Amino acid sequence: MAADDHAPSEHTDEAAPASGTAGTRPVPGIVKPLPAEWFVPRDTNAEMRWDALRDADSGTGIGRHVPVERFFVRNHTSTPLIDPDAWRLKLFGTGLSGAPTADRPVEFSLADLRALPAAGISALIECAGNARSYYRSQQHQFVPGTPWTLGGVGSASWRGVRLADVLREAGLTPDAVDVLPTGLDPSYVAGGTDYGPVRRPLPLAKALDDVLLAYEMNGEPLTPDHGAPARLVVPGWVGIASIKWVGTIEVADRPLYSPWNTDFYRMFGPDHPPGGGAPLTEQVPKSAFELAAGAVLAAGSTHRLHGRSWSGVAAVRRVEVSTDGGRTWRRAELRDEPSAHNWTRWTFDWRPERSGPYELRARTTDHRGTTQPDTALFNREGYLFGAVVAHPVTVV
């Protein structure tokens, strides 16, 4: 499955291969340890704690890429444990020469992929439902699903082979329209319906553009929770497109469909078309402080606030911070060269003189001119919350 989530809030885990822990609460189906200082458990998922990006002792921050052990986990069911030596990527369909079938596919081993020209990208993976909980807490609108705050996102350095090269090596024809990657995780069951393994079509134009079939993350082979032996990385798009544990790819000369681009990952509600909007693609601008909500700060001292902003397929242009609940705004200092598919780190110096509660806010404007709004357009499933988030702190 991809690192993302959809509307149904029920999850069925039939056979979790292992469990991590966060404090005393197990998270079914996640293999790696989940210490409470790094993660917040969310049903079958593990949300990254933003304050964990600042070292508690030295104040030193984690770099642009989140270490694998601290990277958030989104599982629809459970992490499969797959033998990389026995794994094969199987391609078939009417969009390939000779129209190979699922029973007689074109196959690639991990060694075959490594023999193709390698490529890399520094990019975010982010759930479509990231920040969903703010529909309720800030806008008083009920939405179902995993109640992420802002920690359903992470940046890494990915290395693998361009999906375009794999498709061409498999015999891509001019008639191809869609590709449908399918994960090897257990079938997703919700509300009494078995939806099968997670799978979601990609239009051929995107597949041939910048999509990576990755086998490494931050310079090391992928780990089970993050898609080993191989996964897709679809820059700038909602995380469900970045299918983990890819096992098969259908290439067709016609549009393809799955529950993840029909029933899920579309906008429904009074402000959207009656039958739902188009399948979700690009992410929206967001900003976050590397600071715990409710943090206590000293009055009369200068505090260097740290944060990160990002915007799907556009680079960050500027970041502004408000320390008075959004009445006034000042520019933050950017610490990275902004790039289209990654976040930009920033700092902002603040010296509060009076004790009491404060509400910090951060907002970004990207190079397309899009600025985070005060409110997010409601949709029934709580996708793509991009409004400015209120961050409470107390000064003493």
Order of alpha helices (4+ residues) and beta strands (2+ residues): beta-beta-beta-beta-beta-beta-alpha-beta-alpha-beta-alpha-beta-beta-beta-beta-alpha-beta-beta-beta-beta-alpha-beta-beta-beta-beta-beta-beta-beta-beta-beta
